[in-house]
């Protein structure tokens, strides 16, 4: 599973907070080390003063008699010592022979001093420092941490002196906890402030991105496009990084707009040429057909004579090709008019009679010129309800959609193919009307399927033809292109699904909903979702 990439805001905030955390950690560590050295230095100074007192000879009555009679450990309990100070007498083997721990302050502390326990003596014996090595940290069970130093008294005894380090350790721990809490609070505050500040700083970049998004949503693939979107001047200042991006985007949009204008101008000229050429070709084609018919009727070989077989065949081919050329010219003229956005004659019509008439005409055309009663089997599947299936459409153009779809099925499928035309009304009166033309022929090749609605796309070399169609001319390749253009002009959608033994052309047509200008409302359901779902449903 791929990790979701971080946004620029997140990366900037995380980087800044991480840098602050590293700086805070360094400052806190240095502070803690300095404080540790300072506090333990003061503790060691205090320990040295007690050690000096322990090694000093008794002198002439400077202390109370109780202390003078206490021997080498008489210094324990003297004034100026922290509570918990201990003294321990060590013999030559490193064993502690006597010990005292101050449990009260004042001159009477000797009376409340207690010896170390066996466990405490064992811990102290395991860490007895050598004389002159300085202070050393030792943990005594039940008493905590101590700074301990060894000294030799004037009488030659080795005495261990220790003062508690709990106060210093507590102060150091408090400092570390305070540093951690303050750093955490600072990082949280920096995260919140950084998110806000970076968001404000990236606001111009978001406006640039919004402009690019609006441009990406424009229908740039066809038609006349007015590319007026530009990045505001405030975000196109080349002196800033975001301004450089905005200025570059504006230049790119200017170039794209010029290219689209040139493309539209070229397409307009081509459409105008096709429309003019198609219009001009209609007259000479009609003349060719008329003269061929006149020649056939006049006899070809002289007045009152029947034309010879060669002449009859030539005249028949002239008329056939003239008819084919006329159909091609009419198709080109219709596509040019649809491309130019010529308005259609919309009206509220019942789709069912149109379907019945179109299937009847297709059956008649299929039977024409054959002795077996037609090559294909034609079926109708209409709703059971007697209510009409009403759509808002141009009846002449919608009839042409049906004729082209049925002619496509008749032309490109072999004899014996069953062609089924079905109408599916809106579900509970909601949604589009579905018109499906289904056949059980060999199907459309996979490589041709994505291009069947393109102009001059032919499948004659791939899809089987009828048994009697070996000498017939191929299609012009404009029938399905006209279907798509007409359906799109009605605000509908057309889709195809094909495989061996099943080919379905599905047409979605909006119902009575129209826009303010009288054109059927756009935005029919997406073909990939709803049409595709209904294509896979048996009819």
N, C-alpha and C positions, 0 to 999 in steps of 0.2 A: 504494500500500500504506500503510495507516494505521499510524502509529507506536504502539507499545504504550504506554499511559499509565503514568506512574510511580506507584508506591505512595506512601502518606503517609510511610512510613519512609524511602524513597529520597529524596523531596523534602526532608525535614528534614535528613538526613545531608548531602546535596549542598549545601544552603543553608549549613549550619554550616561545612563544609569550605571552601566557596568564600569565606565571610567570613574564615576563618582565613588562607586563601591571600592574600587582598587585604591583610590586616593585615601578614602576614609580608613581602609584597612591598614595602609601604611602609616598614616598619622596615628591611629589607635595603637598599633604595635610599638611604634617609637615612643609614644607617651607612656605605655605600660612598662616598657623596658626601663625608661628613665625614672619613672616613679618607683619601680622595683629596686633599682640601684640606690636611689636616694633613701628610701625607707629602710632598706636593709643596712645601708651605711650608718644611719642614725642608730639602728638597733645594735649594730656591732660596736659602735662607740660606747653605748650604754653598757654593753657586755664587757668591754675593756675596763671600764671604771670599776665594775664589780670584781673582775679578775685581779686588778691591781690591789684592791682592798683585801682579796683573799690571800695574796702573796705577801702582804705587808706584815712585819712583826707586830706583836700585840702592843708594845710600848708601855710606858708607866701610866697605868690606869686611864687610858683614853676612852675605854668602854665600860659598861656596867660589868659587875662581877660575874653575872650569869654568862656573858659572852666570853669573858676571859677564861672561864672554866670549861667552855665548849670545845677547846682544842682547835685543830685545823679547820673545822667547819663552823667556827664561831662567827664568821662573817655573815652566815646565812641568817636572814631576818634583820640585818642592820638597816638603818634608814636609807631612803632613796632607791630601794630596790623594788622592781615591779612584783606584783603578786604572782606567785607561782615560781619564783627563782629557786633553783635547787643547787646544792653542793654535794659532791660525791668524792670519797677518799678511795684512791686506787692503789693497790699494792703492786709489787714488782711483777706479778704474773698477769696483771691486767684485770684482776677481779676487784669488784667494789666491796670494800669492807665496811663502809659506813656512808650514810646519805641522809640528807635533810631537804625537805621541800617546804617553802614558805606558804602557809595557808592563811596568814593574817599579817597585817602590817603593824608597825610600831615596835617599841622596845620589848614588848612581851611576846613577840612572834616566836621566840625560842620555845615558849611553853606550848604553842600550838603547832610547831613544826613536826612533820611526820616523815618517817623514812620512805624511800621508794619501795615499791612492791617488787617481788621477785621477777615478775614479767617485765616491769620497767627497767630493772637492773640488767636483765638479759639483753634487752634492746639497746641499752646504753653501752654495755660491754662490747657488743658487736660493732659499735661505731665509735670506739674510744679514739679520739684524735691524738696525734703525737704532740708533745709539748712544743710550742713555738710555731705550729702550722697555721694558727689563726682560727677563726670561727668556722663552725661546720653545722649544717642543718641535720637535726635528728628528730624522728617521730617517736614519742613515748606513748605506749598504750594508756588510754585514760586521761592523759595530760595534753596531747596534741603536739604540734610542732615546736621545736626549741632551736635556739642558736647556742651551741656548746663550744667551749674553749678550755683547753687544759693549761694548767700553770703549776709551778713548783713553789712551795712556800719556803720561808726562811729556815724552817726546821727540816727541809728536805722531803716533805710529803708531796705527792702528786694529787692534785685536786682538780676535779671537773666542775666547771661552773656553767650553768645554763640559765638562760632567761627565755620566757615564752615568746614565740613569734606569731601567735594567733592574731593579735591586733594588726600587725603589719600585713599578714596574709589576708585578713578580712578587708582591710582598706584596699589592697590590690584587687581582690575579687570584686569589691563594690565598684572600683574604677572600671574594670573590664565589663561588668554588667551594664553600667551606665553608658559606656562607649558603644556597646552592642545595641542597646535600646535607642540611643540617639541616632546611631547610624541607620538602623532599620527605619525609624521614623523619617529621617532625612531622605532615604531612598524612596519611601512611599510618596513623600511630598514631591520629590524630584520627578517621579514617574507621572504623577498627576499633572504637575506643572509642565513637564516636558511634553506630555500628550496634548495639552491645550496649546502650548506655544508652537509645537511642530504642526499641529492642525491648522493654526492660523497662518503659519509660514507656507504651508502647502496649499492654501486656499486658491492662489492664482493657478497653480498646476492643475487643481481639480477643475477650474473653469476652462483651462485649455483642453483637458480630457473630455469635458462635457461638450465642447465644440466639436471635437473629433467624433464623439459618439453620435451627435446629431447628424453629422455628415454621413457617417456609416449607415444610418437608418434611412437615408434618402434613396429612392428608387433610381439609381444611376444607370441601370443596364439598358433602359430603353426610354424613348420619348424625349420631349424637350425638358431639360433640367435647368432650373435657375439656382445655381450654386452660390447663394448669397451669404452663407454662414462664414464668419470670420472670427478670429480671436480678438477680443477687445484690445484697444491700443494700450491700456494699462498693463496688460499681460504680454505685450509684444515689444517691450523695451529691450533692445539688444545689449544693454549694459548689465542686465541680470541674466542668470542662468535660465530661469523660467521664461524670461522675455525672449531669449534666443530660441527656445523651443517654440514659443508662440509665433515669433516672426518667421521661422522656418515653415511652420504649419500654414501660415497665411500665404507664403510664397507657393507652397505646394498646392493649396486650394486654388490659387489663381491659375496655375498651370493646368490643373485638372478642369477647372471651369472653361478655360480656353479650348482644351481638347474636347470637352463635351459639346461646346458650342460648334466646333468644327465638325464633329461627328453628326450632330443634329442637322447642320446645314447640308452635309453630304447625304444623309439619309433622306432629307426632304427633296433634294434634287433627284435622287434615285427613285423615290416614290412618284414624284411628278413625272419623271421620264416613263416609268412603268405604266402609270395611269394614262399618259398621253399616247404612248405607243399602243397600249391595249385598245384605247378608244379608236385610234386611227386604223388599227388592223381589223376592226370589226367590219368596216365597209368593204375592203378588198376581199376578205374571206367570204362575206355574203355574196359578193359578185362571183367569186370562183364557184361557189356552190350553185348559184343560179345558172351560170353558163354551162356547168357540167350537166345539170338537169336539162337545160335547153338542148344541149348537144345529144343527150340520150334520147330525148323525145323527137328530135329532128331526124334521127336515123343514122347519123355519123357518116354513112357512105353515100349520101345523096337523098333527095326528097323521096319520101315514101319507102325507103329501104331500112331494114333493120341493121343496126351496127354489127359488125363481125364480133366474134368472141373476144378477140384481143382488145378491141376498142371498148367493149362492154366492161371487161376487167379493169382497163385503165380508168374508165370513167368512175367505176365503183370505188377504186382506190383513191381517186381524186376527191370524191365526195366523202369517203371515210376519213381521209386525212384532214380535209377541210373541216369536218365536224369535230375531229379531235383538236385541231388547232383553235377552233372557235371556243371549245370548252376550256382550253388552256388560257386563252385570252380573257374569257369571262372570269375565270378564277383569279388571274393576276389582277384584273381590274377590281374585283371584290376585295382582295387582300390590300391593294393600294388604298382603297377607300376606308377600309377598317383601320389601317395604319395611320391614315390621316385624321382619324377620330370623327368620321362622319356619323352623325346621330342616327340611330335606328328608330324604326316606327314601333314603339312599345305599345302593348295593349294587353289586357287581361284575357288570356285564352285558355281553353281546356286542352291539356296535353294529350288526352286519350284519343280523340279523333285524328289528330296529327299522326300518332303512332300507328293507328289502324290503317290509315291511307298510305303511309310510307311503306309498311310491310306489304300491303296489297300491290303497290307499284313495284316493289322489289321482286315479289313473286312473279308478277307479269313479265318483268324484264328478264328474269331468270328462265322463264319458259319460252321466251321469244327465240326462234331459230332452232329449237330442239324438238324432237319427236317423242321424247320420253316423259314429257310433262314437267320438265325442269330438273336441274342438277342438284338443288339443295332442298332441305326440309325447313320450312319456316314455321315458327311457333310464336304465339303471343301469350304473355303472362301479365294480366292486368289485375288491378285490385278488385276484390269481391264487391265492395260497396258501390252503389250506383252513383255516388256523389262524384262530381267532376274533380279532376286534379288540376287546379288552376295555377298558372304561372304568369308572370308579367314578362312578355317577350315580344319580339318581332316574329310573327308567324311565318313569314316567307323565309327568313334566315334560319329559324328553328327547323323548318321543314328541310332546308338544305343540310343542316347538321345530321338529321336522320337519314337523308338520302346518301350522304357521303359515308356514314358509318356502315350502312347496309351494303352499299356498293363495295366498300373495302372488304367486308366479309364475303361477298359474292365473288369478288375478283381473285382474292388471294387464298381461297380454300378449295379443296378438291370436291369432285362430285360426291354426293351423299352426305355432306356436312350438314348438321343441324344448326340453324341460326335461331336463337331465342332472343326476343325483345321483351323486356319487362319494365314496369313502372312501379316505383315504390313511393307512395305518398309520404308526407311528413309524419313522424311519429307523434301522435296526439296533437296534430296540427302545428307542431313546433319543429323547425329545422328546414332543410332544403328538400326539394324533390329529386329523387334519384331515377335516372334513366340508364338502363344497362343493356348492352348488346353483347350477347355471349355466343360463341361458337365452339364446336368440339373439333376444330381443325388441328393441323400440326403445330400451331403456335408460331410466335414471332421469335426469330433467333435472338439469343441473349445479347450479341453485340449490336443488334439493330434496335433493341427495345428502348434504350434511352433517347433515341433520335427519331422515333416514329412521328412525332408532331413537328419536326423540323421541315422546312420547305424543300421540296425536291428530294425527300428521303424516299427511296424505293426499296421494296422487298421482293420484287419480281424474281430476282435470281435466287432468293432464299426460300420464300413461301411457295408452296405448291400451287399450281394453277389448275384450272379445270381440264377435264379430259378433252373438251372441245375448244379449249382456248389456246392451243398451240400456235395458231397463226394470228391471234389477236394482238393488238398493240398493247404495250405496257401502260401503266398509269402515269399520270403527270407528276405524281409525288406532291400534289398540293391539297389533296382531299382532307387529310387529317390536319394539315396546317390551317385550313379554313375552319375545320371543326373547333380547334383550339381558339382561333381568333374570334369566332362568333360567340362561343361560350364565354370567353373572357370579357367580351363587350357586354354581355348580359350580367356580368358580376358573378359568374359561376366558375366551376372548376371541371377539368376533365382529366382522367387518369386511366392507365391501362395496366392490366396484370395478365401475364401470358406464360403458358407452359405447354408441353405436349398434351394435346387433348382438351385444352381449356384456354380460351382467350376471352377476356372481358374488358370492354370499354365502358367506363362509368362516367356519367355526366351529372354533375350537381347543378341544379338551377334554383335560384332564390325564388321564394313565393311572392306574395303581394307586397312585401316591404320595399319601399322605394325611397330614394333620397329627395331632397328639396327640389332638385332640378329635373325630377322626373325620370332619372336613370336608376335602374335597380341598385339597391344598396350593395356596396362592396363589402368585402370581409367575410365571405362564406367560410365555413369551417375548413381548416387546413386539409389538403388532399392526403398528406402522409398519415394523418391520424384517422379521421372519420371515414373518408372514402376508402382508404386501405382496409379499415375494419369491415366495412360493408361489402367490399370486394370478396373477402374471404368467407362471407356468409352465403351458404347455398341459396339459390333463388328458385 
